[in-house]
Amino acid sequence: MENAKAAVPGQNFGGGACHEQIKEAKRFFRAKIRKGLLALSAAQRKEKSQKAALNFLQSSIYKNAECLAAFCSLPDEVDAMPVIGRALLDKKNVLLPRVLPNTNQMEFYQLDGENLFAAAGKKKDFCLESALLERTEVNSWGIREPLLTLPMAEKEKFLPRTAILVPGLAFSKDGRRLGRGKGFYDRFLRELLEKNGAFRREGKICGYCFDFQIADDIPIEENDVLMHEVFF
């Protein structure tokens, strides 16, 4: 797949569809996928999350990455915790996103992996997930985010070989993505690609979802950023 670019021009959904047609198509897709997410049992979520994690962890993208930018999953999303835990054990840099207070901007913050595992040696009942929970808090949308006391990863200083896992409601295999409508990831990714030439050349932007969230066609617009690869 060709490398993603800043402000990638979206394909005309349905052959020259107008803005309102695309918006309506997005609403239809979101409603359809949300029904599927609600119908997913806890056991199915765990099984499908393990499958997605295995596919990503076995990929050359993960193996070549020096840094993983992941996300804290919502209850209805594919669970990214197995990948986060593996990356920390592999001593990769790990970043998590946070929406800045009173803005529409999102930034990534670095987990202190060394301190996290130093604490592990002092606790007989140490649990990685619990330790990560201590370094995050829940925002007004119910999304867990890294604490503001953690160091922020400036876009200009993102490591070149960073693999970014991007959540979404639906993806196509050729890299189109349908988010939840807030635009946080598209804004962040466009700015990152514009400001960091090394990441633009070597970094990877990866969709991450359940298998039933893959669609043949996804309506996208001019400002939507394409994924390099989609894992499910």
Salt bridges, closest charged atoms under 4 A:
GLU24 OE1 - ARG27 NH2 2.80
GLU66 OE1 - ARG161 NH2 3.87
ASP76 OD1 - ARG180 NH2 3.15
GLU77 OE2 - ARG180 NH2 3.66
ASP90 OD1 - ARG86 NH2 2.89
GLU107 OE2 - LYS155 NZ 2.67
ASP112 OD1 - ARG135 NE 2.80
GLU134 OE2 - LYS123 NZ 3.94
GLU137 OE2 - ARG98 NH1 2.81
ASP174 OD2 - ARG176 NH2 3.05
ASP186 OD2 - ARG177 NH1 3.93
GLU191 OE1 - LYS155 NZ 3.32
ASP211 OD1 - LYS48 NZ 3.01
ASP211 OD2 - LYS51 NZ 3.55
ASP217 OD1 - ARG176 NH1 2.53
GLU221 OE1 - HIS19 ND1 2.91
GLU221 OE2 - LYS23 NZ 3.63
GLU221 OE2 - LYS26 NZ 2.95
ASP224 OD2 - LYS26 NZ 3.27
